Amino acid sequence: MTSDAIGRRVARGYLHPLARGVFCVGHQAPTEWGDETAALLALGKDAVLSHLSAACLWRLVTHPGDVVHATNPTKRAPLPGVIAHRSDTLTRKDLRIHHGLPVTSPARTLLDSAPLLSDRQLERAFDQALVEGTVRRNEMVELLARARGHHGWGLLAGLADREHGPALTKSEAEERARQLIHAAGLPQPLINTRLHGYELDFYWPDHQVVLEVDGFPFHTTRRRFERDHRKDSDLKDHGLDVVRVTARQVNDEPFAIVAMTARALGRNR
């Protein structure tokens, strides 16, 4: 199309310019991934979604923020609301196509997003990526081996070291939780009892409170992850207050475990 042909269509409202060479066709109503697509078109063929925008595309975070993050060699942002990052370290291993858009791999996305997330947000995104199989452990190890010096390296390496460190078995975690409950002087629960078709780790029938302890090594598939959520939902439908903690929390955050359990018992006296 010639410049005059484009100009006539813009004047008639058939095209709505967003940036040089980038138009909405027919309307400017929001569409899924519309802002991200426009940013990539404006930045050129070598641009990829990255950082929080990539994390949102991979469903590792629920909201990407108010700007679109993309990485391209020239680091120019021709659109308002677009942050263009420059990187000389992206390799083919770091690139994917997802929902039809070029994007950094999930592992690289976690690395780039690490400095932009809170510790809790990063931990949740990291755990979710491993649980759902979006990132494999060998991918994370390989990336960290060649990305030393990246701003997010230390944060992500700390989480990776946690996963490769010594882990409690489920029975060990439950025994340690039992000891914590006893030492804190909390009411003694029923242990490994069955109710509503499920085996419950700890159950206080007088308070209608359930404490479930799971270790990350035992919840590494999406099926198990979803099964636990279904179990929690069913128990809540029966009026039970469900507290779910991890073996790592039992080992590293014992006082937090006691506090969460005591609050649940207090709510349901």
C-alpha positions as CSV (number, residue, x, y, z in Angstrom):
1,M,0.0,0.0,0.0
2,T,1.2,3.5,-0.8
3,S,1.5,6.3,1.7
4,D,-1.5,8.0,0.1
5,A,-3.6,4.8,0.4
6,I,-2.7,4.4,4.0
7,G,-3.5,8.1,4.6
8,R,-7.0,7.8,3.1
9,R,-7.8,4.8,5.3
10,V,-6.5,6.6,8.4
11,A,-8.7,9.6,7.5
12,R,-11.8,7.3,7.1
13,G,-11.1,5.5,10.4
14,Y,-10.3,2.2,8.8
15,L,-6.8,2.3,10.2
16,H,-5.7,3.7,13.6
17,P,-1.9,4.5,13.8
18,L,0.0,3.3,16.9
19,A,3.5,3.7,15.7
20,R,5.4,4.1,12.4
21,G,4.1,1.2,10.2
22,V,1.9,-0.2,13.0
23,F,-1.9,0.2,12.9
24,C,-5.1,-1.1,14.5
25,V,-7.5,-2.2,11.8
26,G,-11.1,-1.0,12.1
27,H,-11.1,-0.3,15.8
28,Q,-9.0,0.4,18.9
29,A,-10.9,-2.0,21.2
30,P,-8.5,-3.9,23.5
31,T,-7.6,-7.4,22.3
32,E,-5.7,-10.2,24.1
33,W,-2.0,-9.6,23.7
34,G,-2.8,-6.6,21.4
35,D,-0.4,-4.2,23.2
36,E,2.4,-6.8,23.2
37,T,1.9,-7.5,19.4
38,A,2.0,-3.8,18.6
39,A,5.2,-3.4,20.6
40,L,6.9,-6.3,18.8
41,L,5.8,-5.0,15.4
42,A,7.1,-1.5,16.2
43,L,10.5,-2.8,17.6
44,G,11.2,-4.9,14.5
45,K,11.8,-8.5,13.6
46,D,14.5,-9.3,16.2
47,A,12.4,-8.1,19.2
48,V,10.9,-10.6,21.7
49,L,8.7,-10.2,24.7
50,S,10.7,-10.4,27.9
51,H,10.7,-9.7,31.6
52,L,7.2,-9.2,33.2
53,S,5.4,-9.3,29.9
54,A,6.9,-12.7,29.1
55,A,6.1,-13.8,32.7
56,C,2.5,-12.9,32.1
57,L,2.4,-14.7,28.7
58,W,3.8,-17.9,30.4
59,R,1.2,-17.4,33.2
60,L,4.0,-17.1,35.8
61,V,2.6,-13.8,37.1
62,T,-1.0,-12.6,37.0
63,H,-0.4,-9.0,35.9
64,P,2.5,-7.6,33.8
65,G,2.2,-4.1,35.1
66,D,1.3,-1.0,33.1
67,V,4.1,-1.3,30.4
68,V,5.1,-3.8,27.8
69,H,8.7,-5.2,28.3
70,A,10.5,-6.4,25.2
71,T,14.2,-7.1,24.4
72,N,15.8,-6.2,21.1
73,P,19.3,-5.4,19.9
74,T,18.8,-1.7,19.4
75,K,17.0,-0.9,22.7
76,R,14.6,1.7,21.3
77,A,11.0,2.2,22.4
78,P,9.0,3.8,19.6
79,L,5.7,3.4,21.5
80,P,4.6,5.0,24.8
81,G,4.2,2.4,27.5
82,V,6.9,0.1,26.1
83,I,10.2,-0.6,27.9
84,A,12.8,-1.9,25.5
85,H,15.7,-3.9,27.0
86,R,19.0,-4.6,25.3
87,S,20.8,-7.9,25.7
88,D,23.8,-9.4,24.0
89,T,23.5,-12.7,25.8
90,L,20.3,-14.1,24.4
91,T,20.8,-17.3,22.5
92,R,18.5,-19.6,20.6
93,K,18.0,-21.6,23.8
94,D,16.5,-18.5,25.3
95,L,13.8,-18.0,22.6
96,R,10.4,-19.5,22.1
97,I,7.1,-18.9,20.2
98,H,4.1,-18.8,22.5
99,H,0.6,-17.8,21.6
100,G,2.1,-16.9,18.2
101,L,4.5,-14.3,19.7
102,P,8.3,-14.4,20.0
103,V,9.1,-14.5,23.7
104,T,12.0,-15.4,26.0
105,S,12.0,-19.0,27.4
106,P,10.3,-19.5,30.8
107,A,13.8,-20.0,32.4
108,R,15.2,-16.9,30.9
109,T,12.0,-15.0,31.8
110,L,12.4,-15.9,35.4
111,L,16.0,-14.7,35.3
112,D,15.1,-11.4,33.7
113,S,12.1,-10.8,36.0
114,A,13.8,-11.7,39.2
115,P,14.9,-8.1,40.0
116,L,11.4,-6.8,39.3
117,L,9.5,-9.1,41.6
118,S,9.3,-9.3,45.3
119,D,10.9,-12.3,47.0
120,R,7.5,-13.9,47.5
121,Q,6.4,-13.3,43.9
122,L,9.6,-14.7,42.5
123,E,9.4,-17.8,44.8
124,R,5.8,-18.4,43.7
125,A,6.6,-18.0,40.0
126,F,9.6,-20.3,40.4
127,D,7.7,-23.0,42.2
128,Q,4.8,-22.8,39.8
129,A,7.1,-23.1,36.8
130,L,8.6,-26.3,38.2
131,V,5.4,-27.8,39.4
132,E,3.6,-27.3,36.1
133,G,6.6,-28.4,34.1
134,T,7.0,-25.0,32.3
135,V,10.7,-25.1,33.3
136,R,12.7,-28.2,33.8
137,R,15.5,-28.3,36.4
138,N,18.2,-29.1,33.9
139,E,17.1,-26.0,31.9
140,M,17.5,-23.8,35.0
141,V,20.9,-25.3,35.8
142,E,22.2,-24.8,32.2
143,L,21.0,-21.2,32.2
144,L,22.5,-20.3,35.5
145,A,25.8,-21.8,34.4
146,R,26.1,-19.3,31.5
147,A,24.3,-16.3,32.9
148,R,26.5,-15.4,35.9
149,G,26.7,-11.7,36.2
150,H,23.1,-11.1,35.2
151,H,21.2,-8.9,37.6
152,G,18.8,-11.7,38.5
153,W,21.4,-14.4,38.8
154,G,21.9,-14.3,42.6
155,L,18.1,-14.3,43.3
156,L,17.4,-17.2,41.0
157,A,20.4,-19.2,42.0
158,G,19.3,-19.0,45.6
159,L,16.0,-20.5,44.8
160,A,17.7,-23.2,42.6
161,D,20.1,-24.1,45.4
162,R,17.1,-24.4,47.8
163,E,15.6,-27.0,45.5
164,H,18.8,-29.0,45.1
165,G,19.6,-28.9,48.8
166,P,18.7,-31.6,51.3
167,A,15.0,-32.2,51.5
168,L,12.8,-33.7,54.2
169,T,10.8,-36.7,53.2
170,K,7.0,-36.4,53.8
171,S,7.2,-38.5,56.9
172,E,10.1,-36.5,58.3
173,A,8.2,-33.3,57.6
174,E,5.1,-34.6,59.3
175,E,7.1,-35.7,62.3
176,R,8.8,-32.3,62.6
177,A,5.4,-30.6,62.3
178,R,4.0,-32.8,65.1
179,Q,6.9,-31.9,67.3
180,L,6.3,-28.2,66.6
181,I,2.6,-28.5,67.5
182,H,3.4,-30.3,70.8
183,A,6.2,-27.9,71.7
184,A,3.9,-24.9,71.1
185,G,1.3,-26.2,73.5
186,L,-1.4,-26.4,70.8
187,P,-4.3,-28.8,71.1
188,Q,-3.2,-32.3,69.9
189,P,-4.7,-33.3,66.5
190,L,-5.7,-36.6,65.0
191,I,-2.9,-37.7,62.7
192,N,-3.3,-39.4,59.3
193,T,-7.0,-39.9,59.8
194,R,-9.5,-40.2,57.0
195,L,-12.4,-37.9,56.4
196,H,-14.7,-37.2,53.4
197,G,-12.7,-39.7,51.3
198,Y,-9.3,-38.1,52.1
199,E,-6.4,-38.9,54.4
200,L,-5.6,-35.8,56.5
201,D,-2.1,-35.2,57.8
202,F,-3.4,-33.3,61.0
203,Y,-7.0,-32.8,61.9
204,W,-8.6,-31.0,64.9
205,P,-12.2,-32.1,64.9
206,D,-13.3,-29.7,67.7
207,H,-12.0,-26.8,65.6
208,Q,-12.7,-28.2,62.1
209,V,-9.1,-27.3,61.1
210,V,-6.9,-29.4,58.8
211,L,-3.1,-29.0,58.5
212,E,-1.6,-30.5,55.3
213,V,2.2,-30.8,54.9
214,D,3.7,-31.4,51.5
215,G,7.2,-31.4,50.3
216,F,8.1,-30.0,46.9
217,P,9.7,-33.2,45.7
218,F,6.4,-34.9,46.1
219,H,4.4,-32.3,44.1
220,T,6.3,-32.0,40.9
221,T,3.5,-32.8,38.5
222,R,0.6,-30.6,37.4
223,R,-1.7,-33.6,38.2
224,R,-0.6,-33.7,41.8
225,F,-0.7,-30.0,42.1
226,E,-4.3,-29.9,40.8
227,R,-5.3,-32.9,43.0
228,D,-4.1,-31.0,46.1
229,H,-6.1,-28.0,45.2
230,R,-9.2,-30.1,44.5
231,K,-8.7,-31.8,47.9
232,D,-8.5,-28.4,49.7
233,S,-11.6,-27.2,47.8
234,D,-13.6,-30.3,48.7
235,L,-12.6,-30.0,52.4
236,K,-13.5,-26.3,52.5
237,D,-16.9,-27.2,51.0
238,H,-17.4,-29.4,54.0
239,G,-16.7,-26.5,56.3
240,L,-13.1,-27.3,57.2
241,D,-10.4,-24.6,57.5
242,V,-7.4,-26.0,55.5
243,V,-3.9,-24.8,56.2
244,R,-1.3,-26.1,53.7
245,V,2.4,-25.7,54.3
246,T,5.6,-27.2,52.7
247,A,8.3,-29.3,54.1
248,R,10.7,-26.4,53.5
249,Q,8.6,-24.1,55.6
250,V,8.5,-26.7,58.4
251,N,12.2,-26.9,58.3
252,D,13.1,-23.2,57.7
253,E,10.1,-21.3,59.2
254,P,8.9,-23.2,62.2
255,F,7.5,-20.2,64.1
256,A,5.5,-19.2,61.0
257,I,4.0,-22.7,60.9
258,V,3.0,-22.5,64.6
259,A,1.5,-19.0,64.1
260,M,-0.6,-20.1,61.0
261,T,-1.9,-23.1,62.8
262,A,-2.7,-21.2,66.0
263,R,-4.6,-18.5,64.0
264,A,-6.6,-21.2,62.3
265,L,-7.5,-22.9,65.6
266,G,-8.3,-19.5,67.1
267,R,-10.7,-18.7,64.3
268,N,-12.6,-21.9,64.8
269,R,-12.8,-22.2,68.6
